[in-house]
Amino acid sequence: MSTELRSHLDAFIAAADDGSFSAAARRLGLTPAAVSKSVAQFEARLGVRLFQRSTRRLALTTDGERLYGQVRLPWAEIGDALTDLRQGAGKPAGTLKVALAYTVGREYFVPMMESFVRRYPDVVPDLHFDNRQVDLVAEGFDVAIGGGIELTDALIARELARLRIVLVASPGYLAAHPAPTHPSELARHRGLLRRSLGSGRLLPWALKSRAGEEVVASVRPVMVLDDPEALARAAASGMGIAMLPRPHALPLLERGELVRVLPDWSADSRPLSIYYTSRKLVPAKVRVFVDHVIEEFRARGHAERFAAG
């Protein structure tokens, strides 16, 4: 393969990944004009238009989407294999694109990065914070950390922790509104409800006691949010009772900004997992990152803390 064709493919894939010639240029260490010119030359060589261009956005055409879907993963695997060879057999190196949620990422995973980059100085973690479910293959992520990503033949998931969802409120709210002693009493309380990002539906308060009793509780809604971090802050401000995944609730519980409500009751949630693509050749940088996160997560006791009822 000629050097020119390799540079055209690099420019095309980077622009498709980032949706911008400017962002692709920053990744490749080029100017936006150079990336745009390379893509235009690639289009001329192929005889098809790959992008629809406007002053505000860059979007793949149907031909561009088909080519991107066919070459994105193989091209990444070739790049990983060449990097491994250049850096020494199987030596971890290169940029590692990771997707993770805001609060969980900041509170629990960013603190793990210092020991990782010290141990693997040739790997550069590129962390992308977002609460939505990403498409690892289509968006070019090496790893994602979260819950509920749909598994396909192209993905592997390794479970980090089972998650419990707990009822919480601020001390101030409970001082003004006596705490319930059973879920049936929640109907008298102000509720902060959560809307699913995926379905757009309100998430029910399906609770289970340590004794095995199950109840779908009613509550008087005062506000609806689709972000668990915002939900936690609203509860801490005294607006009402919220149901929060333990990873989001723990920092505020430990600081005394929130307290448990009905501590014998909780709800199940999808497990927190680390996802990566099931390539024939798993890059060394991905392999060591996944192993490091799993090892650190267990060593710090997060799995036990997240699963506690």
C-alpha positions in Angstrom: 0.0 0.0 0.0 1.4 3.4 -1.0 2.2 6.1 1.6 -0.3 8.4 -0.1 -3.1 5.9 0.2 -2.3 5.3 3.9 -2.4 9.1 4.6 -5.7 9.4 2.8 -7.2 6.6 4.9 -5.8 8.1 8.1 -7.4 11.4 7.2 -10.7 9.9 6.2 -11.1 7.7 9.3 -10.0 10.5 11.7 -12.5 12.9 10.2 -15.3 10.3 10.3 -14.4 9.5 13.9 -14.4 13.1 15.1 -17.0 14.6 12.7 -14.6 17.5 12.0 -11.5 18.2 9.9 -10.2 20.4 12.7 -10.5 17.6 15.3 -9.0 15.1 12.9 -6.1 17.5 12.3 -5.3 17.8 16.0 -5.3 14.0 16.3 -3.0 13.6 13.3 -0.7 16.5 14.0 -1.7 18.3 10.7 -3.5 21.4 9.7 -7.3 21.3 9.0 -6.5 22.3 5.4 -4.1 19.4 4.9 -6.7 16.9 6.2 -9.5 18.4 4.0 -7.2 18.3 1.0 -6.2 14.6 1.7 -9.9 13.6 1.9 -10.7 15.5 -1.3 -7.9 13.7 -3.1 -9.1 10.4 -1.7 -12.7 11.2 -3.0 -11.3 12.1 -6.4 -9.3 8.9 -6.5 -12.3 6.8 -5.6 -14.7 8.8 -7.8 -17.3 9.1 -5.0 -18.2 11.8 -2.4 -17.5 10.5 1.2 -18.6 13.6 3.2 -21.4 16.1 3.0 -19.8 19.4 4.0 -21.3 22.6 5.3 -20.1 25.5 7.4 -21.4 23.9 10.6 -21.1 20.2 10.2 -19.4 17.3 8.5 -21.4 14.2 7.8 -20.7 10.9 6.0 -22.6 10.2 2.8 -24.1 6.7 2.2 -20.9 5.7 0.4 -18.8 7.2 3.2 -20.7 5.3 5.8 -20.3 2.0 3.9 -16.6 2.5 3.5 -16.1 3.6 7.1 -17.9 0.5 8.4 -15.8 -1.7 6.3 -12.3 -0.2 7.0 -12.5 1.4 10.5 -11.8 -1.8 12.5 -9.4 -3.5 10.1 -7.4 -0.3 9.8 -7.2 0.1 13.6 -6.0 -3.5 13.9 -3.3 -2.9 11.3 -2.2 0.2 13.1 -2.1 -1.6 16.4 -0.1 -4.5 14.9 2.4 -2.1 13.4 2.7 -0.1 16.6 3.4 -3.3 18.5 6.1 -4.2 16.1 7.7 -0.7 16.2 7.6 -0.6 20.0 8.8 -4.2 20.5 6.8 -7.4 20.5 3.6 -6.8 22.4 4.8 -3.7 24.2 1.8 -1.4 25.2 2.0 1.9 23.3 -0.2 4.5 21.6 -3.3 6.5 22.3 -6.1 4.6 24.2 -9.6 6.0 23.6 -11.8 5.4 26.6 -15.5 6.2 27.1 -16.9 6.5 30.7 -19.6 8.3 32.6 -19.0 11.7 34.3 -19.3 10.9 38.0 -18.2 7.3 37.9 -15.2 8.2 35.8 -14.1 11.2 37.9 -14.7 9.6 41.3 -13.4 6.1 40.8 -11.4 5.6 37.5 -9.4 8.8 37.1 -7.6 8.1 40.4 -6.5 4.8 38.9 -4.7 6.5 36.0 -1.6 7.8 37.9 -0.3 4.3 38.5 -1.3 3.1 35.0 0.6 5.9 33.2 3.6 5.4 35.5 3.6 1.7 34.7 2.9 2.1 31.0 4.5 5.5 29.9 4.1 4.8 26.2 0.3 4.5 26.5 -1.7 7.8 26.5 -5.3 7.4 27.9 -7.7 9.6 26.0 -10.7 9.8 28.3 -14.1 10.8 26.9 -16.8 11.6 29.5 -20.4 11.0 28.5 -23.5 9.5 30.1 -24.9 8.1 26.9 -24.2 4.5 25.6 -21.5 4.7 23.0 -21.0 2.4 20.0 -17.4 1.3 20.5 -16.8 0.1 16.9 -18.6 2.9 15.0 -17.1 5.6 17.2 -13.6 4.2 17.4 -13.3 3.6 21.1 -10.8 1.1 22.4 -12.6 0.6 25.8 -15.8 1.7 27.5 -16.7 1.6 31.2 -20.4 1.6 32.1 -23.6 -0.4 32.3 -26.1 -1.7 29.8 -24.1 -1.5 26.6 -25.7 -4.0 24.2 -23.4 -7.0 23.6 -22.8 -8.2 20.1 -20.3 -10.6 18.6 -17.9 -7.6 18.2 -17.8 -6.9 22.0 -16.5 -8.4 25.2 -17.7 -7.4 28.6 -15.9 -8.1 31.9 -18.0 -7.4 35.0 -16.5 -5.0 37.5 -19.4 -4.8 40.1 -23.0 -5.6 40.7 -24.8 -2.3 41.4 -27.5 -1.5 44.0 -29.8 1.5 43.7 -30.7 3.1 47.1 -33.2 5.7 48.3 -31.6 8.9 49.6 -32.5 12.4 50.8 -30.8 15.3 52.5 -30.8 15.7 56.3 -32.7 19.0 55.8 -35.5 17.3 53.8 -35.9 14.6 56.4 -35.9 17.1 59.2 -38.9 18.8 57.6 -40.6 15.5 56.4 -40.4 12.5 58.7 -38.7 9.6 57.1 -40.9 6.8 55.8 -40.8 3.4 57.6 -42.3 1.4 54.6 -42.4 2.0 50.8 -46.1 2.5 51.0 -45.5 5.8 52.9 -43.4 7.2 50.0 -46.6 8.4 48.3 -46.7 11.2 50.9 -43.2 12.4 49.9 -41.7 14.6 47.2 -40.0 12.4 44.6 -37.1 13.1 42.2 -37.6 10.8 39.3 -35.2 9.6 36.6 -35.9 9.3 32.9 -34.0 6.6 31.0 -31.7 8.1 28.3 -32.3 5.0 26.2 -36.0 4.7 26.2 -37.1 8.1 27.5 -39.4 6.4 30.0 -39.6 7.2 33.7 -37.8 4.5 35.8 -40.1 2.8 38.3 -39.3 2.6 42.0 -39.2 -1.2 42.1 -37.9 -2.0 45.6 -36.9 -5.2 47.3 -36.4 -5.7 51.0 -33.7 -7.7 52.7 -36.4 -10.1 53.8 -37.4 -10.6 50.1 -40.6 -8.4 50.0 -41.1 -6.7 46.6 -43.0 -3.4 46.1 -43.4 -0.9 43.2 -43.6 2.3 45.2 -45.6 5.4 44.3 -44.2 8.9 44.9 -45.4 12.5 44.3 -43.0 13.8 41.5 -41.5 17.2 42.0 -38.9 17.0 39.2 -37.7 14.6 36.5 -34.0 14.3 35.4 -32.1 12.1 33.0 -28.7 12.5 34.6 -27.8 10.6 37.9 -25.3 13.3 38.9 -27.9 16.0 38.6 -30.4 13.8 40.5 -27.9 13.4 43.3 -27.3 17.2 43.5 -31.1 17.9 43.5 -31.5 15.4 46.4 -28.6 17.0 48.3 -30.2 20.4 47.9 -33.3 19.2 49.8 -35.8 18.9 47.0 -37.0 15.4 47.8 -36.2 11.7 47.9 -34.3 10.1 45.0 -33.3 6.6 43.9 -29.6 6.6 43.1 -27.0 4.0 42.0 -24.6 3.5 44.9 -21.6 4.9 42.9 -23.3 8.2 42.6 -24.7 8.2 46.1 -21.6 7.2 48.0 -19.5 10.4 47.8 -22.5 12.4 49.1 -23.4 9.9 51.8 -19.8 9.9 53.0 -19.8 13.7 53.2 -23.1 13.7 55.0 -24.9 15.6 52.3 -27.3 12.7 51.8 -28.6 10.0 54.1 -30.2 6.6 53.4 -34.0 6.4 53.4 -35.5 3.0 54.0 -32.1 1.4 54.4 -33.5 -2.2 54.3 -34.9 -1.6 50.8 -33.0 -1.2 47.5 -33.3 -2.0 43.8 -31.2 -4.0 41.3 -29.4 -2.4 38.4 -27.4 -3.6 35.5 -23.8 -4.4 36.4 -20.9 -2.0 35.9 -18.6 -3.5 33.2 -15.6 -2.8 31.1 -16.1 -3.3 27.4 -13.7 -3.8 24.5 -13.9 -5.1 21.0 -13.4 -8.8 20.4 -10.7 -8.4 17.8 -8.5 -11.4 16.8 -5.6 -9.3 17.9 -6.4 -7.4 21.1 -3.8 -4.6 21.2 -1.4 -4.7 24.1 -2.5 -1.3 25.3 -6.1 -2.5 25.6 -5.1 -5.7 27.3 -3.0 -4.1 30.0 -5.5 -1.3 30.6 -8.4 -3.8 31.1 -6.3 -5.9 33.5 -5.1 -2.8 35.4 -8.7 -1.5 35.9 -10.0 -4.8 37.1 -7.1 -5.3 39.5 -7.3 -1.7 40.9 -11.1 -1.8 41.1 -11.0 -4.9 43.3 -8.0 -3.7 45.3 -9.8 -0.5 46.2 -12.9 -2.4 47.4 -15.3 -0.7 45.0 -17.1 -3.9 44.0 -18.2 -4.6 47.6 -19.1 -1.0 48.2 -21.2 -0.7 45.0 -23.1 -4.0 45.6 -24.0 -3.3 49.2 -27.8 -3.0 49.8 
